[in-house]
Amino acid sequence: MFPDAALPAPASLMTLLAVFSPFFTAPSFRTFTGLACGFLAQSGKRTVCGMLTGAGLSRAWPHDRAHYFFSSARWNPDDLGICVAKLVIGLLVPDGEPVEVLIDDTLFRRRGKKVWAASWFHDGSAQGPAKTGFGNNWVVLAVRVFLPMVSRPVAVPVMAKLVIKDTTSASRLWLARRMVTRLARELPGRQLHVTADSAYAGEELKQLPADVTWTTRLRSNAALHDLPPERTGKRGRPRKKGDRLPALAKIAAAAAFSQVTVTRYGKTETIAVHALTCLWYSVTGTAPVTVILIRDKSKTGFDLALITTEKNPDIAAIIERYAARWSIEVAIEDAKQLFGTGQARNRTARAVERTIPFMLACQAIAVCWYATVGHHPADTEARRLDAPWYTSKTEPSTADMTAKLRRVIIAAKFKRLHADQPEPAEIHAIRLAWEDAEDLAA
């Protein structure tokens, strides 16, 4: 067994990794620590064996120990995700403030008929008009935070669920609602504001916990109704919904829009909005919702329709919240391009279902590490000196965060464990002295 003291983890990172120890057995936690450090330190492929190489453990640990961790070890990816979410919220979200949750799905491309749950899915980044790809589709839940050194909102992925066709898990909304419900149960008394695109709207929203609000883009053909009328006192069941409202285009044509100032996509601007309270009975049941029609560029009609289950919402805050949904797209792109998430070639069911949550957890740990102990004001200046063509760079990027953590992990490999331990340069000087002594003796 490789001793814990020799694991390539700096103390600042081990403080974060130690939070996860209750969710593993002692041997699995040592493996988790080594693979997490290897994943974050690796600059090449983030395969399972690539993590061992990145940690410098390829000669110390057998490679089947790493594969066993994903395929057979005793740990639950859902519990891991909850632990990551609590870590992110505890460190990066102020106490008492609502938790902003973002939902989206993405395809991690795979090859081979034996890969568990791999199939053809929609892939917006695919070439050609078909926009499909073969691989594993994942629904990702991220927590939106604001870092003091970054002006843009940052999405930190914390949980993920695998889409499995021909099962209950084939529904992305069902998976998203399950993750949100589990997170709300683990954070009693904390308000959760969930934002997703129009694909995440359906009857599952009728089962939302009381502390959860849901904001999404409204389909243009949505069947909206007035609030139910007052009871008449006559016999019979009272009405659950009012009259059917006209189409959104007709509502916008007859509506009186007002001006609202919002900050979105890095700009502050004034736009025209119209809000109305109604029922989306087929989706949210008898719970009232607020529809927000946004007139941004066009002079008539509307450009975007949003809907939220939040009661008496701040219209500007809802619009800004939906605009900040783009940060989860950035986080998923960072996961694929910078962290190498999805490069592991696991094929069995348990290994496939655990590898992506593990990799996303490492991404969240990296952001937490940089936000709490890793940032230094000179980081951006150093980056501009290395790349002077970035003349307008004023903030660290995700690539800068990962690069600094990688350097710290690599430096930890060569750090002296004891104060009286000689430095490599001292050892080299002694070796040269021995060679000179041998030459003189000869």
LINDA-V134206 format. One record per residue. N is the residue number from 1. RES is the residue in three letters. SS is DSSP state (hx for helix, st for strand, lp for the rest). PHI is phi in whole degrees, 0 to 359 (NA if undefined). D_CENTER is the distance of its C-alpha to the mean C-alpha in Angstrom with 1 decimal. Layout:
N	RES	SS	PHI	D_CENTER
N	RES	SS	PHI	D_CENTER
This chain:
1	MET	lp	NA	33.3
2	PHE	lp	286	31.8
3	PRO	lp	294	32.2
4	ASP	hx	300	29.2
5	ALA	hx	297	30.8
6	ALA	hx	266	30.6
7	LEU	lp	295	26.9
8	PRO	lp	283	25.5
9	ALA	lp	234	23.4
10	PRO	lp	294	24.3
11	ALA	hx	300	24.9
12	SER	hx	296	22.1
13	LEU	hx	281	19.5
14	MET	hx	298	21.5
15	THR	hx	298	21.2
16	LEU	hx	285	17.5
17	LEU	hx	294	17.9
18	ALA	hx	297	20.8
19	VAL	hx	299	18.7
20	PHE	hx	270	17.8
21	SER	hx	300	21.5
22	PRO	hx	295	22.4
23	PHE	hx	266	20.3
24	PHE	lp	230	22.2
25	THR	lp	287	25.8
26	ALA	hx	300	27.3
27	PRO	hx	296	27.6
28	SER	hx	293	24.1
29	PHE	hx	292	22.7
30	ARG	hx	297	24.7
31	THR	hx	293	23.3
32	PHE	hx	302	19.7
33	THR	hx	297	20.5
34	GLY	hx	296	22.3
35	LEU	hx	290	19.8
36	ALA	hx	297	16.9
37	CYS	hx	295	19.3
38	GLY	hx	294	20.3
39	PHE	hx	296	17.0
40	LEU	hx	284	16.3
41	ALA	hx	271	19.9
42	GLN	lp	289	20.5
43	SER	lp	259	21.1
44	GLY	lp	260	22.2
45	LYS	lp	291	20.9
46	ARG	lp	265	18.2
47	THR	lp	282	20.2
48	VAL	hx	296	21.2
49	CYS	hx	291	24.4
50	GLY	hx	295	22.7
51	MET	hx	293	20.9
52	LEU	hx	298	24.4
53	THR	hx	296	25.8
54	GLY	hx	298	23.2
55	ALA	hx	276	24.1
56	GLY	lp	73	27.7
57	LEU	lp	250	28.3
58	SER	lp	297	29.4
59	ARG	lp	264	33.0
60	ALA	lp	262	32.5
61	TRP	lp	245	30.5
62	PRO	lp	290	31.3
63	HIS	hx	293	28.6
64	ASP	hx	291	28.9
65	ARG	hx	294	27.6
66	ALA	hx	290	24.1
67	HIS	hx	295	24.4
68	TYR	hx	298	25.6
69	PHE	hx	301	22.6
70	PHE	hx	274	20.4
71	SER	hx	267	23.2
72	SER	lp	222	25.3
73	ALA	lp	297	24.3
74	ARG	lp	268	24.0
75	TRP	lp	203	20.4
76	ASN	lp	245	18.1
77	PRO	hx	295	14.4
78	ASP	hx	293	14.0
79	ASP	hx	295	15.6
80	LEU	hx	299	13.4
81	GLY	hx	297	10.2
82	ILE	hx	296	12.3
83	CYS	hx	296	13.5
84	VAL	hx	297	10.2
85	ALA	hx	299	9.5
86	LYS	hx	295	13.1
87	LEU	hx	296	13.1
88	VAL	hx	296	10.5
89	ILE	hx	294	12.4
90	GLY	hx	294	15.7
91	LEU	hx	267	15.4
92	LEU	hx	243	13.7
93	VAL	lp	247	14.6
94	PRO	lp	302	18.4
95	ASP	lp	300	20.3
96	GLY	lp	86	21.3
97	GLU	lp	280	19.1
98	PRO	lp	298	17.1
99	VAL	st	265	13.4
100	GLU	st	272	11.6
101	VAL	st	245	9.2
102	LEU	st	242	7.8
103	ILE	st	234	8.4
104	ASP	st	199	9.0
105	ASP	st	234	10.4
106	THR	st	210	11.3
107	LEU	st	252	14.2
108	PHE	st	259	14.5
109	ARG	st	293	18.2
110	ARG	lp	224	20.6
111	ARG	lp	230	24.4
112	GLY	lp	108	26.9
113	LYS	lp	283	28.2
114	LYS	lp	266	27.5
115	VAL	lp	285	23.7
116	TRP	lp	299	22.6
117	ALA	lp	64	21.3
118	ALA	lp	282	21.4
119	SER	st	198	22.8
120	TRP	st	271	23.1
121	PHE	st	225	20.3
122	HIS	st	294	19.7
123	ASP	lp	222	18.2
124	GLY	lp	297	18.3
125	SER	lp	269	18.5
126	ALA	lp	289	21.5
127	GLN	lp	281	24.9
128	GLY	lp	89	27.7
129	PRO	lp	283	28.0
130	ALA	lp	292	26.9
131	LYS	lp	55	23.1
132	THR	st	231	22.7
133	GLY	st	207	21.6
134	PHE	st	256	22.0
135	GLY	st	166	19.3
136	ASN	st	258	16.7
137	ASN	st	260	14.7
138	TRP	st	235	11.4
139	VAL	st	267	9.9
140	VAL	st	249	6.2
141	LEU	st	250	5.5
142	ALA	st	234	3.5
143	VAL	st	257	6.4
144	ARG	st	274	8.3
145	VAL	st	228	10.7
146	PHE	lp	241	13.8
147	LEU	lp	269	14.8
148	PRO	lp	296	18.6
149	MET	lp	265	19.0
150	VAL	lp	229	16.9
151	SER	lp	277	18.1
152	ARG	lp	277	15.3
153	PRO	lp	291	12.3
154	VAL	st	241	9.2
155	ALA	st	263	5.6
156	VAL	st	249	4.1
157	PRO	st	292	1.5
158	VAL	st	235	5.1
159	MET	st	222	6.9
160	ALA	st	206	8.2
161	LYS	st	232	11.8
162	LEU	st	276	14.3
163	VAL	lp	277	16.5
164	ILE	lp	239	20.1
165	LYS	lp	295	22.8
166	ASP	lp	64	26.0
167	THR	lp	224	24.5
168	THR	hx	299	23.0
169	SER	hx	287	19.5
170	ALA	hx	287	20.3
171	SER	lp	275	19.3
172	ARG	hx	294	15.7
173	LEU	hx	294	16.6
174	TRP	hx	298	18.0
175	LEU	hx	294	15.0
176	ALA	hx	296	12.8
177	ARG	hx	295	15.7
178	ARG	hx	296	16.0
179	MET	hx	296	12.5
180	VAL	hx	295	13.1
181	THR	hx	297	16.7
182	ARG	hx	295	16.0
183	LEU	hx	295	13.7
184	ALA	hx	295	16.6
185	ARG	hx	292	19.1
186	GLU	hx	280	17.7
187	LEU	lp	237	17.8
188	PRO	lp	298	21.3
189	GLY	lp	81	22.6
190	ARG	lp	260	19.3
191	GLN	lp	282	18.6
192	LEU	st	243	15.3
193	HIS	st	252	15.0
194	VAL	st	261	13.0
195	THR	st	232	12.9
196	ALA	lp	211	12.8
197	ASP	lp	276	15.2
198	SER	lp	292	18.7
199	ALA	lp	290	17.9
200	TYR	lp	257	16.5
201	ALA	lp	216	19.9
202	GLY	lp	184	22.5
203	GLU	hx	296	24.6
204	GLU	hx	301	21.7
205	LEU	hx	291	21.2
206	LYS	hx	290	24.6
207	GLN	hx	255	23.3
208	LEU	lp	292	20.7
209	PRO	lp	296	21.4
210	ALA	lp	295	23.4
211	ASP	lp	271	20.9
212	VAL	st	244	18.3
213	THR	st	248	18.7
214	TRP	st	230	17.4
215	THR	st	238	17.6
216	THR	st	209	17.8
217	ARG	st	277	20.0
218	LEU	lp	270	23.4
219	ARG	lp	292	25.3
220	SER	lp	292	28.6
221	ASN	lp	258	30.6
222	ALA	lp	296	29.1
223	ALA	lp	271	32.0
224	LEU	lp	258	32.2
225	HIS	st	227	34.9
226	ASP	lp	293	36.6
227	LEU	lp	296	36.3
228	PRO	lp	298	38.9
229	PRO	lp	289	42.4
230	GLU	lp	296	44.2
231	ARG	lp	295	46.1
232	THR	lp	271	49.7
233	GLY	lp	88	51.3
234	LYS	lp	279	52.5
235	ARG	lp	289	52.2
236	GLY	lp	112	49.3
237	ARG	lp	289	45.6
238	PRO	lp	291	44.0
239	ARG	lp	291	41.8
240	LYS	lp	268	38.0
241	LYS	lp	213	37.2
242	GLY	lp	274	39.2
243	ASP	lp	290	40.3
244	ARG	st	293	38.2
245	LEU	lp	278	37.0
246	PRO	lp	291	37.6
247	ALA	lp	297	35.1
248	LEU	hx	302	32.7
249	ALA	hx	298	34.8
250	LYS	hx	287	37.9
251	ILE	hx	297	36.2
252	ALA	hx	294	35.1
253	ALA	hx	294	38.6
254	ALA	hx	259	40.2
255	ALA	lp	273	37.7
256	ALA	lp	259	38.3
257	PHE	lp	274	35.3
258	SER	st	240	34.7
259	GLN	st	269	33.3
260	VAL	st	225	30.0
261	THR	st	263	28.5
262	VAL	st	228	24.8
263	THR	st	244	22.6
264	ARG	st	210	20.0
265	TYR	lp	53	18.9
266	GLY	lp	80	20.7
267	LYS	st	231	24.0
268	THR	st	255	26.0
269	GLU	st	212	28.1
270	THR	st	252	30.2
271	ILE	st	230	29.7
272	ALA	st	262	31.6
273	VAL	st	224	30.2
274	HIS	st	221	31.7
275	ALA	st	240	30.4
276	LEU	st	216	31.9
277	THR	st	259	31.5
278	CYS	st	204	32.0
279	LEU	st	240	31.1
280	TRP	lp	249	28.9
281	TYR	hx	299	30.7
282	SER	hx	290	29.5
283	VAL	hx	248	25.8
284	THR	hx	253	25.9
285	GLY	lp	70	29.4
286	THR	lp	273	31.6
287	ALA	lp	282	28.9
288	PRO	lp	296	29.5
289	VAL	st	232	26.9
290	THR	st	246	27.0
291	VAL	st	259	27.1
292	ILE	st	241	26.7
293	LEU	st	263	28.4
294	ILE	st	248	27.6
295	ARG	st	251	30.4
296	ASP	lp	258	29.0
297	LYS	lp	253	31.1
298	SER	lp	286	33.5
299	LYS	lp	268	36.6
300	THR	lp	228	36.9
301	GLY	lp	70	34.7
302	PHE	lp	210	31.0
303	ASP	lp	258	28.1
304	LEU	st	211	25.2
305	ALA	st	240	25.2
306	LEU	st	245	22.5
307	ILE	st	220	22.9
308	THR	st	221	21.7
309	THR	lp	269	22.8
310	GLU	lp	291	22.9
311	LYS	lp	277	26.5
312	ASN	lp	48	28.3
313	PRO	lp	284	25.2
314	ASP	lp	279	25.4
315	ILE	hx	300	25.5
316	ALA	hx	298	24.4
317	ALA	hx	295	21.3
318	ILE	hx	295	20.3
319	ILE	hx	295	20.8
320	GLU	hx	294	18.8
321	ARG	hx	296	15.9
322	TYR	hx	291	15.9
323	ALA	hx	296	16.3
324	ALA	lp	288	13.2
325	ARG	lp	300	11.2
326	TRP	hx	298	11.7
327	SER	hx	296	9.2
328	ILE	hx	287	6.3
329	GLU	hx	296	9.1
330	VAL	hx	295	9.4
331	ALA	hx	296	6.1
332	ILE	hx	293	6.9
333	GLU	hx	296	10.4
334	ASP	hx	298	9.9
335	ALA	hx	300	8.7
336	LYS	hx	281	11.8
337	GLN	hx	272	14.2
338	LEU	lp	262	13.8
339	PHE	lp	268	12.5
340	GLY	lp	72	14.2
341	THR	lp	296	11.8
342	GLY	lp	96	14.1
343	GLN	lp	278	17.3
344	ALA	lp	294	18.5
345	ARG	lp	249	21.3
346	ASN	lp	292	21.3
347	ARG	lp	234	23.3
348	THR	lp	287	24.0
349	ALA	hx	299	22.3
350	ARG	hx	294	21.0
351	ALA	hx	292	20.0
352	VAL	hx	296	18.0
353	GLU	hx	287	16.3
354	ARG	hx	255	15.4
355	THR	hx	292	14.7
356	ILE	hx	296	11.3
357	PRO	hx	302	9.9
358	PHE	hx	297	11.9
359	MET	hx	293	10.7
360	LEU	hx	294	6.9
361	ALA	hx	297	8.7
362	CYS	hx	296	10.8
363	GLN	hx	297	8.3
364	ALA	hx	295	7.4
365	ILE	hx	297	11.2
366	ALA	hx	298	12.1
367	VAL	hx	294	10.7
368	CYS	hx	297	12.4
369	TRP	hx	298	15.4
370	TYR	hx	292	16.0
371	ALA	hx	290	15.6
372	THR	hx	262	18.0
373	VAL	hx	228	20.5
374	GLY	hx	272	19.9
375	HIS	lp	286	20.4
376	HIS	lp	221	24.0
377	PRO	lp	303	25.5
378	ALA	hx	278	27.2
379	ASP	hx	299	24.1
380	THR	hx	293	24.1
381	GLU	hx	297	27.9
382	ALA	hx	296	27.8
383	ARG	hx	295	25.5
384	ARG	hx	291	27.8
385	LEU	hx	292	30.7
386	ASP	hx	286	29.3
387	ALA	lp	229	28.4
388	PRO	lp	295	30.9
389	TRP	lp	287	30.1
390	TYR	lp	276	27.0
391	THR	lp	290	29.5
392	SER	lp	257	27.2
393	LYS	lp	286	24.4
394	THR	lp	233	24.1
395	GLU	lp	227	20.5
396	PRO	lp	288	18.6
397	SER	lp	265	16.0
398	THR	hx	297	13.1
399	ALA	hx	297	15.9
400	ASP	hx	295	18.1
401	MET	hx	297	15.9
402	THR	hx	293	15.5
403	ALA	hx	295	19.2
404	LYS	hx	291	20.4
405	LEU	hx	296	18.7
406	ARG	hx	298	20.2
407	ARG	hx	295	23.5
408	VAL	hx	294	23.5
409	ILE	hx	294	22.9
410	ILE	hx	295	25.6
411	ALA	hx	296	27.9
412	ALA	hx	295	27.5
413	LYS	hx	295	29.1
414	PHE	lp	254	32.3
415	LYS	lp	285	32.5
416	ARG	lp	293	35.7
417	LEU	lp	284	35.3
418	HIS	lp	230	38.6
419	ALA	lp	296	40.3
420	ASP	lp	269	43.4
421	GLN	lp	284	41.6
422	PRO	lp	291	42.7
423	GLU	lp	284	40.5
424	PRO	hx	305	40.4
425	ALA	hx	294	42.7
426	GLU	hx	293	45.2
427	ILE	hx	298	45.2
428	HIS	hx	296	45.8
429	ALA	hx	295	48.7
430	ILE	hx	295	50.3
431	ARG	hx	297	50.1
432	LEU	hx	295	51.8
433	ALA	hx	296	54.4
434	TRP	hx	298	55.1
435	GLU	hx	295	55.7
436	ASP	hx	296	58.0
437	ALA	hx	296	59.9
438	GLU	hx	294	60.4
439	ASP	hx	294	61.7
440	LEU	hx	291	64.3
441	ALA	hx	294	65.3
442	ALA	lp	289	66.0
